[in-house]
Amino acid sequence: MSAFGMARMFAREVLGRSQQPRGATPAALLGVDGIIAAMEDGGASDGRTAAGYLYHSARISVVIAGSNICADFGCGTGVQLLQVAQLNPAIQFLGIDREPTMLARAKTAAERVGIPNVEWMVDDITRPTVLRERKVDAVISTMTLHNLETATDLMACTSAMASLIGTNGAVYIEDFARLKSPRSIDFFVGLNAPIPYDRFADLYRCSLNAAFTVRELREVATVLSGINVHTTFLVPFLVVIKTADRTLAPTLRARIHAMRDALPTTYKKDLDDLRKFFALGGLANDPFA
Ligand SMILES: C[S@@+](CC[C@H](N)C(=O)[O-])C[C@H]1O[C@@H](n2cnc3c(N)ncnc32)[C@H](O)[C@@H]1O
């Protein structure tokens, strides 16, 4: 990334006053088939989003350590969930999504790689019915909240999480927060997009436009017990809402380190940038350190 472009983005976001309005959700703009096609272009755990997936899989593993049953709110095609489930074979996972076509993709991928500890469920994460009947002691959700239609749905979603896990459960939520300037969105989309843009870059742009503000995310997080809200340094472009870290088994820590070591150089640098921006934002206890 160019240092000059980065400095200009920081200046715009830190000094800018007005907040651009929220855009349409990915489903409204691209449709479910469009999202699936975009994920095929760029949303794989060994593709250009590898750093993000590995960073959050590692952090999720620390937060949910020792849990029995963990629900993933909005698992989509299961990219994040399958990596987490593979790293944590002793935990049973429930992948929840309202779109059967997404779940069918996820299920096929799980069968192809041989991941037995995930059950897939069609449900609405803002007003779950099937899930409500299950006992769950951990909840995760990655890159999903910006897909919710309204701020009321956002509040309904975190309230559903809270009533599902009660006061002692583990929570790890991550999502984008809305940038102030459309030019900052251009900057982030351009960081690792191919030329010409592919469908994943379009999905990325649409997701950044649809993000809720940090203030909205902080507000809905208040219904969850024992959480802290963390953002990337200076520009709250990414937000993590999580309960306290637990103890990561040394074998799992070693495995996570080995996965970082095995990343191609550019993706390793992306991962280290992400670690740095969250650490500078105050998120301690880096599992890659
Ligand atoms: C970007 S995808 C999530 C990707 C996945 N968590 C990952 O990180 O690999 C967002 C998902 O949220 C789902 N979704 C949106 N609103 C929902 C709702 N109200 N109930 C259930 N799923 C919903 C969409 O169908 C979509 O699959």
The ligand as an ORCA input file, in Angstrom:
! r2SCAN-3c Opt
* xyz 0 1
  C     -20.944    -11.860      4.001
  S     -21.871    -13.236      4.408
  C     -21.027    -13.892      5.808
  C     -19.752    -14.529      5.551
  C     -19.237    -15.452      6.605
  N     -19.632    -15.110      7.957
  C     -17.732    -15.467      6.498
  O     -17.103    -14.628      7.166
  O     -17.200    -16.312      5.772
  C     -23.289    -12.613      5.237
  C     -24.374    -13.635      5.396
  O     -25.384    -13.125      6.250
  C     -26.607    -13.732      5.844
  N     -27.720    -12.971      6.410
  C     -28.054    -11.686      6.212
  N     -29.154    -11.353      6.918
  C     -29.523    -12.466      7.580
  C     -30.584    -12.777      8.485
  N     -31.474    -11.862      8.841
  N     -30.645    -14.029      8.982
  C     -29.746    -14.971      8.629
  N     -28.713    -14.749      7.778
  C     -28.614    -13.508      7.259
  C     -26.543    -13.680      4.333
  O     -27.410    -14.627      3.772
  C     -25.067    -13.993      4.081
  O     -24.851    -15.342      3.808
*
